[in-house]
Amino acid sequence: MHIILHQPEIPANTGNIGRTCVATGTSLHLIEPLGFKLDEKSIKRAGMDYWEQLDVTRYMNYQEFLALHPKAKIWMATTKAKRSYTEVAYQEDDFIMFGKESAGIPEELLAEHETSCIRIPMLPSIRSLNLSNSVAIVLYEALRQNHFAGLQAQGQLHRLHWKE
């Protein structure tokens, strides 16, 4: 799977998302401009010591991303979409795009890709969820649909053992 952040603004969100990507073997794609520098300690703090393991690529703009990934299937997560993120079928190589915290994905992009827009259901009085929470919600549904391929199926206790 691939996560795209289109012009993210808050370093702690990007750090949290990076940690989620490392935990799931997901690539992270950052489309500039970014609202922070990638060497900021708040990104490292949120991503903990996992940031060095992250498969992350930066792009100057959305056009550069498209030029390098011309056949990418992109799901665009937005509060403005007509259908839920659970109503689509994700493939292992799909990209899921999220917009910046203050404005989301530009409406010009959304209008061009209406059938690829998805949303997380919430009460109408709520404007949006936190970006890193939204990424985790949608990403884990996509991974679930693909049977959590490559991920650990069962955890282990540190000092004791599970009863068989």
C-alpha positions in Angstrom: 0.0 0.0 0.0 1.0 3.6 -0.4 -0.1 6.7 1.5 0.1 10.1 -0.1 0.0 13.3 2.0 -0.8 16.3 -0.2 0.9 19.4 1.4 0.8 18.3 5.0 1.1 21.1 7.5 1.6 19.6 11.0 4.9 17.7 11.6 3.5 15.6 14.5 0.8 14.2 12.2 3.3 13.3 9.5 5.5 11.7 12.2 2.6 9.6 13.4 1.7 8.6 9.9 5.3 7.7 9.2 5.3 5.4 12.2 2.1 3.7 11.0 3.6 3.3 7.6 6.7 1.6 9.0 4.5 -0.7 11.1 2.5 -1.8 8.1 5.2 -1.9 5.4 3.5 1.0 3.6 5.3 3.6 1.5 4.8 7.3 2.3 4.7 9.9 -0.5 4.9 13.6 0.5 3.7 16.2 -2.0 5.2 19.7 -1.4 4.9 22.3 -0.1 5.3 20.9 3.4 4.4 23.1 6.3 7.6 22.0 8.1 11.1 20.7 7.5 11.6 16.9 7.6 14.5 17.3 10.0 12.3 18.8 12.7 12.5 17.1 16.0 8.7 16.9 16.3 8.5 14.6 13.3 11.3 12.4 14.8 9.5 12.4 18.2 6.2 11.4 16.7 7.8 8.8 14.5 10.1 7.7 17.3 13.1 5.8 16.1 11.1 4.3 13.3 11.6 7.3 11.0 14.9 6.0 9.6 13.1 2.8 8.5 10.4 4.7 6.6 10.1 4.3 2.8 9.4 8.0 2.1 9.5 9.9 -1.2 9.1 13.7 -1.7 7.6 15.4 -4.8 7.7 19.0 -5.7 4.1 18.9 -6.7 1.2 16.6 -7.7 2.2 16.8 -11.4 5.6 15.3 -10.5 4.0 12.5 -8.5 1.7 11.7 -11.5 4.6 11.7 -13.9 6.5 9.2 -11.8 3.4 7.1 -11.1 1.3 7.4 -14.3 -0.7 4.2 -13.7 -1.3 4.7 -9.9 -4.8 3.9 -8.6 -5.4 6.7 -6.2 -8.2 6.8 -3.6 -8.8 10.4 -2.4 -9.9 10.6 1.2 -12.2 13.6 1.8 -15.1 14.6 3.9 -16.8 15.7 0.7 -17.1 12.2 -0.9 -20.4 10.4 -1.5 -19.2 7.0 -0.5 -17.6 5.4 2.5 -14.0 4.1 2.6 -15.5 0.7 3.3 -17.5 0.6 0.1 -14.5 0.2 -2.2 -12.2 -2.7 -3.0 -8.5 -1.9 -2.3 -5.6 -3.6 -4.1 -2.2 -4.1 -2.6 -0.6 -1.5 -4.9 -3.2 1.3 -4.4 -2.4 4.8 -3.2 -4.6 6.5 -0.6 -4.3 10.3 -0.7 -5.0 12.7 2.2 -4.9 16.5 2.0 -3.5 19.1 4.3 -5.0 19.5 7.7 -6.5 23.0 7.1 -8.2 22.4 3.8 -8.0 18.8 2.6 -7.3 17.8 -1.0 -7.9 20.7 -3.4 -11.5 20.6 -4.8 -10.1 20.8 -8.4 -8.5 17.4 -7.9 -11.6 15.9 -6.2 -13.9 17.1 -9.0 -11.7 15.3 -11.6 -11.7 12.0 -9.6 -15.3 11.8 -8.2 -15.4 8.0 -8.4 -12.1 7.7 -6.5 -13.2 9.8 -3.6 -13.9 8.2 -0.2 -15.0 9.4 3.2 -15.0 8.3 6.8 -18.5 8.6 8.2 -19.0 11.0 11.1 -21.6 13.3 12.6 -22.5 16.2 10.4 -21.5 18.7 13.1 -17.9 17.5 12.9 -15.7 19.1 10.3 -13.0 16.4 10.1 -10.9 13.9 12.1 -7.3 14.2 12.9 -5.2 13.4 9.8 -3.1 10.7 11.4 -6.2 9.0 12.8 -7.9 9.2 9.4 -4.8 7.6 7.7 -4.8 4.7 10.2 -8.6 4.1 9.8 -8.5 3.9 6.0 -5.1 2.2 5.7 -6.1 -0.6 8.1 -9.3 -1.2 6.2 -7.3 -1.5 2.9 -4.9 -3.9 4.7 -7.8 -5.9 6.1 -9.3 -6.3 2.7 -5.9 -7.7 1.5 -5.8 -10.1 4.5 -3.1 -8.1 6.2 -0.5 -9.6 3.7 2.9 -9.7 5.2 1.9 -8.5 8.7 2.3 -10.5 11.9 -0.9 -12.5 12.6 -0.4 -12.9 16.4 1.5 -11.0 19.1 3.6 -12.5 21.8 3.8 -11.7 25.5 7.2 -10.4 26.7 7.7 -12.5 29.9 4.9 -15.1 29.8 3.4 -17.3 27.1 -0.2 -17.6 25.8 -2.0 -20.9 26.7 -2.5 -23.1 23.8 
